[in-house]
Amino acid sequence: MDTGQDSWARARRYQSVITGQGAVVTDADYLQSAGTLLDLYGEDIRARAFTTHDPVRGEQMLRPDFTVPIVQQHMAHGAEPARYTYLGKVFRKQEKDENRPTEFVQVGYEIFDGANPAAADAEVFATLAGLLSDVEVTAATGDIGVLRAAVEGLKTTERRRAALLRHLWRPRRFKALLDRYGGRSDMPAARATLLAQDDPMAGMPPLLGLRTQAEIAERIEVLREDAAAAPISAVELDLIDTLLKVRETAPNALVALRDLSVDLPSIAPAVDGIARRLDALATRGIAVDTLPFEASYGRTSMEYYDGFVFGFSADPRLNLPPLATGGRYDALTTVLGGGVGVPAVGGVIRPDLVAAVEAAQ
């Protein structure tokens, strides 16, 4: 693998390619507000971020990535269209593999432009593919937007749809909820016992937690409403299951998704977006006929993406994380922009991993 100096030199070469496409060089502070990251990801972020406390600024985290602060900067001061590139270290806890570094260099490319989202997606993907052209990698693509659209189209309560969307990134939890909402699994025993009582608040012991009695009563009422709701139909459950199993070359996946959209019309706009993206990728010289597509790709590691997602990986025998990843995050700009969003897509590449693959080759 590169020495530290070589890795930085490689990173600067990558960034020079991106600036050649009109990207403006930007940066982000090492320490980021923990509150912002916790609001976005919940407590899960603590499992992979280093935290510290400042007596004035409160809880801070060493940046686990650049995207969130770059989006904040753009939404506060930027104007569209805009292209940014950054180069620097990010910091991640490694609780399972002590051989993986806790800090490493990333080079990133972010595009804020709503004129032609498919073309922007293709530009980021093709740029990183070009930087990786000298090493043997396998591309992976997906589109979180298709699953989101499928959930949003389910004939069920708004609360159930919101819960499913909230857990898209946790496949096991998502499936457990889907099974319960569809009647494929029983209600948890403790909840069934609670709701069977005429007055669950009667005989309640003194409150020790943070919730008030009124908040507990409101939560019980929500659970009652959910228990009384009709189950999601078996047909819709089967369609979601079929959608999640789509794993093909991109053209074949597109055919399968178009077939599904006949019975899941809510996904049709997202599927049309995939078709436009494939055309844009082909225009940039990407061999879309053999490009893999997996409907479930990115669901465990790309929390803020809500559309196109992609990654480039080396031979599994090298036991390396993806060399480059990226995707579309329109919803994130809305959250960090105070309700005003901008279509945005980006990606990052790790120079140290590229060097490791080169050495192995």
Salt bridges, closest charged atoms under 4 A:
ASP2 OD2 - ARG10 NE 3.13
ASP27 OD1 - ARG63 NH1 3.84
GLU43 OE1 - ARG46 NE 2.45
ASP44 OD2 - ARG170 NH2 2.73
ASP54 OD2 - ARG57 NH1 3.81
GLU59 OE2 - ARG46 NH1 2.53
GLU80 OE2 - HIS74 NE2 2.52
ASP97 OD2 - ARG100 NE 3.69
GLU103 OE2 - LYS89 NZ 2.68
ASP121 OD2 - ARG277 NE 3.07
ASP121 OD1 - ARG328 NH2 2.87
GLU123 OE1 - ARG83 NH2 2.87
GLU123 OE1 - ARG284 NH2 3.86
ASP143 OD2 - ARG277 NH2 2.83
GLU152 OE2 - ARG148 NH2 3.90
GLU158 OE1 - ARG161 NH2 2.92
ASP179 OD2 - LYS175 NZ 2.85
ASP179 OD1 - ARG184 NH2 2.78
GLU225 OE1 - ARG159 NH1 3.00
ASP226 OD1 - ARG160 NE 2.75
ASP226 OD2 - ARG180 NH1 3.89
GLU236 OE2 - LYS155 NZ 3.88
ASP241 OD2 - ARG184 NH1 2.95
ASP272 OD1 - ARG258 NH1 2.93
GLU294 OE1 - ARG247 NE 3.71
GLU303 OE2 - ARG48 NH2 3.13
ASP315 OD2 - ARG317 NH2 2.64
ASP330 OD1 - ARG328 NH1 2.90
ASP352 OD2 - ARG350 NH2 2.89
GLU358 OE1 - ARG10 NH2 3.07
